[in-house]
């Protein structure tokens, strides 16, 4: 893989890209989960259930900024020296934003029938297997914990609280997570292996990070598409905008449909199975056509 030759002294990063990626992963995940938990305990105490929703939104945003964004920037500057070059901080073309936003919307709609089919199949298998039934019960309990935390952040009492929820769900993750996952981590893995391996490994880590096991494969798919958009456009702004778009649409769906938008393991209607399969095949075909179009028109991708 290419060398990252931007240090003023010996034309090499302070450590190997693979080690840089591993170091960043350990530091950021440790700080995010442990530091975030400690921050929550300090501010709201041990009674999480009675915690004020506004406080949780502020804690969630502060944790991402302090324990994800800031360490990624500091590590990137310390190890690779040229932070702008590392995270590919450059202005995107309007055409790039439009094209990849279109692909993102197709992917978001594709995930809906996929989630339905996944849930239908898994529920059906769990009914016929005691082991899978126990696994499903465990996953349902874990999913309820995730749903509860999202409800606390998404809930609002007034207009200010609603704006705060929107910012905490859309803007903050779009910036913090993209700088770390796509900007720092993917770039490190690209330099260690290949662009595809770097994007894929980062996408898997991105999916697991969100602790949503029913949504694991969709999250990996989204992460991989975000990495793909970064590689093709050479601008971190593009996956930031796509991440924001995905979260904003999810936020809007929750505001419209309420709690049922978060519940993906229940409420399956076998009568619409055929239509869901049709929509899945149709949207998957459209998404593959989109990828074909992008690969054809972005042949001369520049690298840094």
Buried (B, 14 or more C-beta within 10 A) or exposed (E): BEEBEBBEEEEBBEBBBBBBBBBBBEBBBEBBBEBBEEBBEEBBEEEEEEBEBBEBBBBBBBBBEBBBBBBBBEBBEEBBBBBEBBBBEBEBEEEBBEBBBEBBBBBBBBBBBBBBBBBBEBBEEBEEEEEBBEBBEEBBEBBEEBBEBBBBBBBBEEEEBBEBBBEBBBBBBBBBBBBBBBBBBBBBBBBBBEBEBBBBBBBBBBBBBBBBBBBBBBBBBBBBBBBBBBBBBBBBBBBBBBBBBBBBBBBEBBBEEEEEBBBBBEEBEEEEBEEBBEBBEEBBEBBEEBEEEBEEEBEEEEEB
